[in-house]
Structure formats: C-alpha cells, structure tokens
C-alpha cells in the first residue's frame, strides 16, 4: 500500500477504487462538506451574537465611565470646597487666638493697674 501524498499517487489510489468505493468516498466527502458548512454557519451566527453582546458591553462600560468621571469631578470640586472652608476656619482660629492673647494681656494690664491703685 502506497502512503505517498504526491498528486500522481493520490490519483492512482483514487482510480484504483471500485465504483462502489468511489461512490462511498464521494458521499463521505460530501457529508463532511455539508458538516463543515453547517459548522461554519453556526460559528458565524455565534460570532455575530458575541459581537452584539460585546458592543452592548462596550456601551455599558462607556456609560459607566462617563458616570464615574462625573462623580470624580464632583468629588474633586467638593474636596476643593472643603479645603477652602478649612483654610477659612484656620484663619478664623488664628484670629481668635490672637484676640484671646490680646484680651489676656489687656486683662492682665487691667488687673495690675487695679492692684497698684489699691
């Protein structure tokens, strides 16, 4: 039995078949062809469905990304407002400390003047 794959040997094997063997081989090839076409059609359908799902997922991700960016912007604006408010509070605390020091020294001066006058 020849196992060579050259064209001449393949033709020789093909022509060495009996008509019934040739018909059986041809039917098998036709069935494989039909199976491959069916497989290709099914695969193409599944690929189209997967692409559709992928497009929907991309849209959802895009929407979610936009929502996240808006929330991030709001958070950064809120943070900036809080930082500004805290700086204002710090300034107010500094002013109150200065006022308290001045008031303490004024009270001490008044106390000394009262005690010296008595």
TASULUR-V422020 format. One record per residue. N is the residue number from 1. PHI is phi in whole degrees, -180 to 180 (NA if undefined). OMEGA is omega in whole degrees, 0 to 359 (none if undefined). Layout:
n->N phi->PHI omega->OMEGA
n->N phi->PHI omega->OMEGA
//
This chain:
n->1 phi->NA omega->181
n->2 phi->-86 omega->179
n->3 phi->-114 omega->180
n->4 phi->-67 omega->182
n->5 phi->-108 omega->180
n->6 phi->-71 omega->185
n->7 phi->-61 omega->184
n->8 phi->-67 omega->179
n->9 phi->-69 omega->178
n->10 phi->-63 omega->177
n->11 phi->-64 omega->180
n->12 phi->-62 omega->178
n->13 phi->-65 omega->181
n->14 phi->-63 omega->182
n->15 phi->-79 omega->178
n->16 phi->-82 omega->177
n->17 phi->-68 omega->171
n->18 phi->-77 omega->180
n->19 phi->-56 omega->180
n->20 phi->-70 omega->177
n->21 phi->-65 omega->178
n->22 phi->-62 omega->180
n->23 phi->-65 omega->179
n->24 phi->-63 omega->178
n->25 phi->-62 omega->179
n->26 phi->-63 omega->177
n->27 phi->-64 omega->178
n->28 phi->-63 omega->178
n->29 phi->-63 omega->178
n->30 phi->-63 omega->179
n->31 phi->-65 omega->177
n->32 phi->-63 omega->178
n->33 phi->-64 omega->178
n->34 phi->-63 omega->179
n->35 phi->-62 omega->180
n->36 phi->-66 omega->178
n->37 phi->-64 omega->178
n->38 phi->-62 omega->178
n->39 phi->-63 omega->179
n->40 phi->-64 omega->179
n->41 phi->-63 omega->179
n->42 phi->-63 omega->180
n->43 phi->-63 omega->179
n->44 phi->-64 omega->179
n->45 phi->-63 omega->179
n->46 phi->-65 omega->178
n->47 phi->-65 omega->178
n->48 phi->-62 omega->179
n->49 phi->-63 omega->180
n->50 phi->-64 omega->178
n->51 phi->-64 omega->177
n->52 phi->-62 omega->178
n->53 phi->-63 omega->179
n->54 phi->-63 omega->178
n->55 phi->-63 omega->178
n->56 phi->-64 omega->179
n->57 phi->-64 omega->178
n->58 phi->-62 omega->179
n->59 phi->-63 omega->179
n->60 phi->-62 omega->178
n->61 phi->-64 omega->179
n->62 phi->-63 omega->179
n->63 phi->-62 omega->180
n->64 phi->-64 omega->178
n->65 phi->-63 omega->179
n->66 phi->-63 omega->178
n->67 phi->-62 omega->180
n->68 phi->-63 omega->179
n->69 phi->-65 omega->178
n->70 phi->-63 omega->180
n->71 phi->-64 omega->178
n->72 phi->-63 omega->178
n->73 phi->-63 omega->179
n->74 phi->-62 omega->179
n->75 phi->-64 omega->180
n->76 phi->-68 omega->176
n->77 phi->-65 omega->179
n->78 phi->-63 omega->179
n->79 phi->-63 omega->179
n->80 phi->-61 omega->178
n->81 phi->-64 omega->180
n->82 phi->-65 omega->179
n->83 phi->-63 omega->179
n->84 phi->-63 omega->179
n->85 phi->-64 omega->179
n->86 phi->-65 omega->177
n->87 phi->-63 omega->177
n->88 phi->-63 omega->178
n->89 phi->-66 omega->178
n->90 phi->-61 omega->178
n->91 phi->-62 omega->180
n->92 phi->-65 omega->179
n->93 phi->-63 omega->178
n->94 phi->-61 omega->179
n->95 phi->-63 omega->180
n->96 phi->-67 omega->177
n->97 phi->-65 omega->178
n->98 phi->-61 omega->178
n->99 phi->-62 omega->180
n->100 phi->-63 omega->178
n->101 phi->-63 omega->179
n->102 phi->-63 omega->180
n->103 phi->-65 omega->179
n->104 phi->-63 omega->180
n->105 phi->-67 omega->178
n->106 phi->-64 omega->179
n->107 phi->-64 omega->179
n->108 phi->-63 omega->178
n->109 phi->-63 omega->180
n->110 phi->-64 omega->179
n->111 phi->-63 omega->179
n->112 phi->-66 omega->180
n->113 phi->-67 omega->178
n->114 phi->-68 omega->182
n->115 phi->-72 omega->178
n->116 phi->-75 omega->180
n->117 phi->-79 omega->180
n->118 phi->-83 omega->none
//
